[in-house]
Amino acid sequence: MRNLIKLLSSIIALASCSSWAAEKEVSSSPEVPQAQVMLFGTFHFANPGRDTVKLNVIDVLTPENQAYLEQLTEKLAGESPTHVMLECDPSKQKNIDKKFQSYLNGKHKLEVNEHQQLGFRIAAKAKLNGVICYDENQVHWNGEKLMSYMSTNAPVRKKIFDAEIADFGTLASKQHKTLPLRQLLQIDNSLERDRKNMNLYLMVNDIDSGEGFSGADASVSWWHRNFRMYANIQAKAQPGTKVIAIAGSGHTALMKTLLATDLQRKAWDINDYL
């Protein structure tokens, strides 16, 4: 009996040592760093005219602006991003891949859009294999019902809303005529511009409240699209990654609020580089 007790004691001691060793090995292993996400807001360089706010944009192809874009993308690439994500539809990924590879081979001249002027440059300088389209075009801002309701039932509010959009476009167009590219990008990524972008949707959110909620439903449709876009970012922004996601400032304004509350990811501020 005494020998049995000694044997059991030895087994328990050995198991405890093994358990301690395993725990020690796990605890001493390096922790995988939290994912970092940079939301880089910008105006659309090619100015396709699809945005609610209309403006005339600066020419990014001037020698001065091209020099600035080279400098900016060099700094961002120097931070070793693991992914560069673009506001383009995933259905266009193959075409984007083809152009990027052609650019790497010195056979493609960068087109006038932020996808290439920023995204291609950063990814190439960072020696990445490609860029990633993360837009969501199945859900759009659905404002037809809201506009119809305001025209009939709240014409004063519609007039105020239309004036706000027009003033926004006038201000932005003036800035693009008078300010350098660097300052324009700083404005697009400022807290003031973020609030102004989001306010366009919130200022009519209460329209038709308690009845058809056409105002809130229109706002939700915009939030819906951006939640999907952010989901695409989250899928790539896993522990150990450094993601740069480029999009129109109307998108990044909202997605910044999501990133700020995302405990699995850390915001990486573009303003430190502009």
Secondary structure by P-SEA (a helix, b strand, c coil): caaaaaaaaaaaaaaaaaaaaaaaaaaaccccccbbbbbcccccccccccccbbbbbcccccaaaaaaaaaaaaaaaaaccccccccccccaaaaaaaaaaaaaacccccccccccccaaaaaaaacccbbbbbbbcccccccaaaaaaaacccaaaaaaaaaaaaaaaaaaaaaaacccaaaaaaaaacaaaaaaaaaaaaaaccccccccaaaaaaaaaaaaaaaaaaaaaaaaccccbbbbbbccaaaaaaaaaaaaacccbbbbbccccc
